[in-house]
């Protein structure tokens, strides 16, 4: 792999990481802590939405983000010819 390809590969990888970590931060901290009072005015299945984000939502989103990252990295590896 050439140096230019290596730099492009890592740049895309870091872009993916920044986007996914931003989503995680938004769901975990912003929705689960900072906006909890506003979200608690909405109820889903009898539970306040702020409570749901703080207790279960952030975990579900984190697991989904793991699978999204795996898919993105597999695609990126194929694009640059470094797949296993």
N, C-alpha and C positions, 0 to 999 in steps of 0.2 A: 504494500500500500504506500503510495507516495505521501510526502509530507503535507501537500495541499489537501489530499483526501482525508488524511488523519485529522487535520485541523477542521475541515468541514464536518466530519463525523462527530467530533467532540463538541463543535458548536451546536449542531442539531440536538445532540444528547443533552447538553446543558439547557437548551431552549425547552425541550420536553420537561426536564426536571423543574425548571422555573415555573412553567405553566401548571404542572401537576401539584407542586408544593404550594402554589398560590391558591389553587382550588381547595387543597386540604386546609390551609390557613383560614380561608374564607368560611368554610363549613365548620371547622372545629372551634376557632376562636371568635370570629365575628358573629356567626349565627348562634353558637352555643354559649357565648359569654356576653358580648357587647350588645347584641340585639335581642337578647332573651326576653326582655319585657315586652317589646313590640311583637315578637313572634308568639308569645304566650296568649295573645288575644285570639289566635287561630287555634281551633281544636281539630284533631284528626283521630278518629276512633276513640274519642273520649280523653285523649291526652293532649296537653298543650304542645304546640309545635316547638317552642323554645326548649321545653323539657326533652322532646323527642330528639332534636338536634344534639343536645348535650349528652344524652344517654345512649342512643342507638344510632342516630343518623351519621355522626362523625365516624363511627366504626365501620358502618356499611360503606360510606363513601371512601374511606381509606382502603378497604378491601377491593372495591371497584377500581380505584386508582392503581393498585398493584397490577391488576389484570390489564388495564389500559397501558400501563408502562411496559409490560411484557410484550403486548401486541405491537406497540410503537417501536420497541427495540428490535424485535424480530424483523419488522419491516425495514428498519434502518440498517440492520446487519446485512440483509439481502441486497439493499441498495448499494452498499459499499463493498460487497463481496467478502464479508467476514463472518458469515453465518457458520454455525457448527454443523 
